Structures are given as structure tokens and as C-alpha cells.
Amino acid sequence: MNRRTAALAALVGALTVGACEYVVVPPDDGALASVSKGWTAVATQVGPAAGADLRIDLTIRNDTGDWSAMETAGAVLMAGDGAESSCTSVFVGTGGHRIAPGMQLRGYVAGPKATPNTELVRVECPGAAVAPGSRLVLDYHYVSGEYDYYHPDTGRVSASLEVDLDQIALDLQYPIAEPVEGLVQPADAEITALNDVLLTLSGADRSASGLVLGWTTSNPGEYPTFVHIGIPPVIGEDGILYGLYESPDLESVPATPPGETAGWTTEVDVPGDVGGFYILLSVESKKQRLFVNYAIELGAL
């Protein structure tokens, strides 16, 4: 059984059991090549690139219906006649971050903490060429919902998707592809965190290298409380997710004394010519090391 036949069989099986995957008719503009109750992808550019015989640039979209992080396990180029070519360089994922449902991105920050770099979402296939009827098959994993430090892979799903390379998506809007009612919070929203501490964004300013975000917590309780939020990343109108991923419990935060407030700042590197930002915020809530996700609209700064 070749890769294409296996992929079709998997889709048929998913339709039969009615569990995690389903297929719907693409929209009229033909941009969406494959839709599942998971992650989807479209090609934005296909052609030769320096150091690679074939490069396929992609935009990925969270269609899980919940906050989700995605990573790709492998990619295969399938010609119209069923011939397969391996794609050895695969940069398809969210860089470890969870992004909001209905959002899409075309790049993320990766690499070592000392020298991070921006990776565009893409695959490179040495010795391959695209002919009419070609498709890219991506095997991937994703997790959805709240992030539990003690059980980080709870609900992990393995799936596959196909991208029709005859369809090139142009003029995509980032980062929100499909608005979700009630998802996006205003910049002055009060967020209830661990032990009913209230968290607010107290300021957002440009720096020489990016953004400085100010945070304030107010503690109505009788005991000091630490509310971890890590270093929240941002995603802009260019579709790039800025901020190297680290577990949000690792970054130190000040204790908020009972009946008082505390404040601190976080920073994220972003280009000076990018705007339309949303903060993708993970807030320690309900219990220690359990993080609930929020999207906060910053707009242009």
C-alpha cells in the first residue's frame, strides 16, 4: 500500500468511527486544500530555493476548536501518479506554543535561547519536482486545551493532512482566519488567575528590539500568591509567532502579598515594522502549574 492509499484509508476509517477526523467541502475560493477537526494547511509558494531542489511554503491553521500546539513528524511529496519523494527538511509547527482556535501562522521563533531565529513554515524536498496533481502529505501531532505541567501530553493526537499543491493560497489574512466569538480579550481585561488573583496588562511599549509588556496582579486573599505566566509570545499581522517557547512555569514572578498588588515586565523581540499584535497568554489558574490560555488584542503600537 503506497502513502496516498494509506492516507485515504485513514480518512475513510475516521469517517466510519466518527471520532477525531472529518472532511468537508473546501470553500468556494479553493484555498483550503484539506479540512479536518485538527490542523489544516495551505501552500503559499512552491518552487526552487537556495540549497534545496524544491521548497514549499505553508500556512497552518488551528481548526481543532480549542487552543492547540502542533508539530510535524514527517512529510512526503506525492505526485499525481502516486510516486513519492521524501522531504528531509520540515519546519511545520507552532514552535511549542499553543495558539488560539481560528488563528493561522506562517512562521515561528526557534533555535537555542542565546541565538533564536525565525523559521518560516515550510518543507524542502531534495531532488523533487512538482507536477500537476501533486500533494504534500504531513504526519503531525497536536495537543489541545489547557497546559498541565504535570501531564503535558494529555490528549495528544496523531493525524495526517494533505495539501493540494495545485492550489496556491494568496492574500491570506493573519493571524485570525476565522473569528471565534468571545475569544479575544481587550487590552484592559481583568483575568482571574490562581487563588482568585486578578491579572491585568498594565502597559505595552515599543523598545529598541521589540515589545515591553507590563503586568499587574491584585491579591484579594489572605496568603501571598505567585501567578506564573512565563514570557508570553505575540503574533502579528505578518503571521509570525514571536517569542521562543519555554514552559510558562520557568520564568520567575514576584509574589503578590495578601490585599496588595505586584508588578513586573516581560519582553519579546519583534521587528519594528510589524503591528496588529495579539498576546498569546498562558495564566496559572485553578491549581498550581495548570495554565489557561487567553488572546489579548494589542493592535498597532
Order of alpha helices (4+ residues) and beta strands (2+ residues): alpha-beta-beta-beta-beta-beta-beta-beta-beta-beta-beta-beta-beta-beta-beta-beta-beta-beta-beta-beta-beta-beta
